[in-house]
Amino acid sequence: MKTTEKNLRELIRNLLSEVLSEECGCQNPDCEECNPPEVIEINSTGNIDGYQTPYAFDSKDEEDHEESIKDTAEVFDFKTTKNEKNNTVAEGKSLYHLYRDHPDMTPRQKIGVTIREINKMLGDVEKLVKVSSKFKLETSVSNKSYWKTTTRHLDKLDSRLQRISEKLRELR
């Protein structure tokens, strides 16, 4: 027997209506199986409300979340306001002004901490350069086989390092 699409649809409708109209047989007027609520829509996303908890899937609590936002804002040269009603990120201060006006450290401490952070970052850069150089030697990659952007980035790095070197001489 060949089942056509029309027959298949009719079969599915019949099965659905049969399943939806099944009763448990107890004849109790309060029984939900005998008297199911009217089904308006059959789908898995019928009437779902959105989440009303802003940090539902975040492992941090609200205070940690606010601190994280403040830290992120300061990294991108923004400053948060003290106004609780309007606790938004406010523009207006450059990195230098934030650095200069930071109230928690003396000028001597600011320079010392900054130099320490630069030293750590340069250590990471040095490690990456060392690994890349070693890999280049092991795989026998020639300078001529670099991508154009790689060569351009190397030239920019070289000039940046020269400028940094000049600024370090000024600091001494």
Buried (B, 14 or more C-beta within 10 A) or exposed (E): EEEEEEEEEEEEEEEEEEEEEEEEEEEEEEEEEBEEEEEEEEEEEEEEEEEEEEEEEEEEEEEEBEEEBBEEBBEEBBBBEEEEEEEEBEEEBEEEEEEEEEEEEEEEEBEEEEEEEEEEEEEEEEEEEEEEEEEEEEEEEEEEEBEEEEEEEEEEEEEEEEEEEEEEEEEE
